[in-house]
Amino acid sequence: MTRFCPRCGTALTAAPPVGCAGCGYEVYDNARPCAGAIVVEGGRFLAIRRGRAPALGQWDIPGGFCDEREHPAAAAIREVREETGLPVELGPLVGLYLDDYVFMGEVIVTLNTYYLARPAGPAGPPPDDEALEIDWLSLSDPPTLAFPHEQEAVRDAARLLDSLGDFA
């Protein structure tokens, strides 16, 4: 939660949304945009075992924070390649999901955008260390994932895939 005005530094009199008593600036704590892809192939989806906190060691859908002015679709493609080394082709939007994320000791709200995707070429080595392990997991019987909204996203992806028939 924001406690001080980002414009003038005055202590806020209440939790955002609130007007700053010092300069009148309207302060909001908005959800942080995130994006990822549920990459599917043969009844399975691609997952990483997280190599960083929060949720260190737990299974996760490849994804992350959008950069400034980065469209969620571009962020999803970038994040999958960064975390798995796999280039992907995005399909339809699976959905938008709110969740909490512990960032630098503070709980922030995230707005997570997921797309259905399929591999678009061979995987190279992951360029970063976010994944301890990369594996294909059962789409119909996924394990518990790192963040609560991901269970819903995988379930929605499976339903969408069933309705499309020939995507994967």
N, C-alpha and C positions, 0 to 999 in steps of 0.2 A: 504494500500500500504506500502510496506517495504521502509523505508527511510534511514536505516543504514545497513551496511554489518553485517550479523549475525556471521561472523567469526572474524573480527577485529574491528568492531564498527565504521569504517570510514563512513562519510556521503556519500550517493550515489549521483552521478552527474546527474542522470536521473531516471525515473521510470523503474522498472524491465520489461523485462530482460535487465540487464546491468552488465558490469564487474566492480568490485570494483577497484577504483584508488589506494587504499592502499595496497591490497594484491593480486589483480587479480582474486579473487573468482567470479564466475558467479552467480549472484543473480536472482532468478525467483520468481514470485508470482503465484503459481499454485493453481488450484481449490482444495478445501478440499473435500475429499470423504465422502459421506453420503449414507445411505441405509434405505429403508423402505419397507413395505409390504402393498399391497392393499388386505386386507382380505375380502373375499366375501362369502355371504351366502344368498340364496333366493332373488337375485336381489338387495341386499344391500351391502354396504361396511362399515367396522368398522372405526370410526373416533373418535378423542379426541378433546375436547375443551381445548385449550392450557392454562396451568396454569402458564406459564412463558413468559417473553418477549424474543424475539420479537413476535408480533402478539398475545399478551395476550388476551384470551377470544375467539379467532377465531377457527373455525373447522380446523383440521389438520389430515393428514395421519400419523399413527404411524411410526416413523423413527427418525434417528439422525446421528451424526457423527460416522464414523468407528473409532475404536481404532487402534493404531499402529499395523500393520501387520494382521489386522482382515479382512477377506474376507467379501465383502458386503453381501453375503447370510447369514453368521453368524451374522453380525451386524443387518440385518433386523429381524431375529428371536429374537435376544436379545432385540432390541428396542421395538418390539411389546409386549414382555412379561413385560419389565420394565414399559411401559406406560399404558398397559391395563390388565396385569395379565394373558393374554390368550396365551397358547402355540399354535404355528401354524406349518403347513406343507407348505413349499414353493412349488410353481408351477413354471411355466415358467417366464422368464424375461419379464417385461412389457416394459422397456426402460430406457434410460439415459437422464437426463435433467439438463441443467445448470440454475442457478438462483443466485440471490444476497441474502445475509443474513447479518443482522446487528449483529456483535459479538463484545462485549466490546467496543461499540462506533465506530467501524470501519466496513465498508461494505466489506465483503469478497465474493468471488465467490465459490459456491458449485457445485459439480458434484453429482447429486442425482440418485441412482440406485433403481429401484422399481421392486419388484417381485409380481406376483399374489400369493395369499395364501388362505388357508382355515383353520378353527379351527381344532386343533389336540387334543382336550380335553377340559375339563371344565376350566373356568377362575378362577384363584385365585385372591386375592387382589393385585392391582398394588403395586409393591415395592417402587415406588417413587411418587412424588407429581406433576409430569408434567401435569397430566390431571385434569381439573376441573370437567369434565363430559366425559363419554364414551357412544357412541350410534351407532346404525346402521343407515346409511343414504342411500337414494335412489341412486343407481348406474346410473340410466338413467336420473335423475334430481338432481344432487348434488348441495348443496349450494355453495356460494363463499367460497373457502378455503384460508388458511392463506398465502400461497405463490403461485405466479402466475403459476409456473411449475406444481403444483399439479392438476390444472384443466385439463391440457393436459394429465397427467399421469392417472387420473381417466377415462377420455374419451378413452385413449388407452387401459386401462384395460377392459373396457366394450366391446370394439371391439374385443380384444383378447378372452375374455370370449365367445362372440358370435361365434367366429370361432372354439373354442374348443368344445362347446356344452355340454360336460359332466363333466367339471372340478369341479363345485361347488356342 
